[in-house]
Amino acid sequence: MVGGMKRVSFAEFGGPDVLQLVDAEEPHAGPGQVRIAVRAAGVNPVDWRIREGQILGAHPVELPSGVGLDASGVVDEVGEGVEGVEVGDHVFGEGSSTYAEFAVLSAWARMPGGLTFEEAAGYPSVVETALRIIREVGVQPGQTLLVSGASGGVGSAVLQIARERGITVFGTAGAANQDYLRSLGAVATTYGEGWVERVRRLGHVDAALDLAGSGVIRELVELTEDPRKVVSIADLDAPEFGVRFSGVAGSVPEALAEAAGLISRGKLHIPVEKSYTLAEAAAAHIDSQAGHTRGRRVVVI
């Protein structure tokens, strides 16, 4: 088949088993877009939420659908009206159907020097989300931020960005990830029985972020004493407590530019915990849904 490629696709909503590796037509860069030969694609919780049909309001899906929003790779087509990037450039960014050999990006930045394609693919959505929720929760330098479920990709970014801004971070994670949180500058404690008291002993909480959706919104409101000082990216019931659920991306190009700056200055590093092949996409989703990630998961082409 001419102009063909491999991509991960699903023809119906459901569990990881609906993901299939199929032959597909190559996409092409439209106006304001670039196409890349994908080297790696980031695995995000939003990927399996879309696959399950959970968030069709924010992410309408036409079946059969590709999978993936984040990727890194080599530019091989530049769309109309696009400036400042050319064929052969190494970029990372956001687009659609990125678990594939070729993908179209609608927002991108040049990869900072010293970053591998695998590492770069782990940043786009994660850093955009981290920057957005720190802004939305309104936490200021000198204040304290509690991050519930802090060891995954978004948590890793939030901890480092907050530290860079002079914000004190308390992070909760499993016992195995306590040292990891401390290495990112957080005051760490475990979740589970008695966690609210453990946090209280650490000090006053000015603002809180729920990254894990483990049913802790009521307690976070208790700790901050103000539902407006809590933001969740994982608990769809958050609004019942007067808490903002943040699911819509802001300016991705701006976030990517800021991420590139932080990475270049050595202020932000998110490790890749595990890599998968395109054929292992279902396994990547199973692992992502199980949680307890330290850093990022990526699909490598």
Protein Blocks (a to p, Z undefined) as FASTA:
>chain_A
ZZiacddddfbdcdfklpccdddddddddehiacdddfbdcddfklmmmmnommmmmmcc
dddddedjbdcdddfbdcehiahiaehiacddddehklcfbdcdfbdcdddehiafklmm
mmmmmmmmmmmmmmmnopaehiacddehjlbmmlmmmmmmmmmnopacdddddfklmmmm
mmnopacddedehklmmmmmnoccfbdcdfkonopmmmmmmmnopaklcccfkbmklmmn
opacdfbdcdfklmmmmmmmmmmnopaccddfbdcdfklmmmmmmmmmngmiehjadddZ
Z
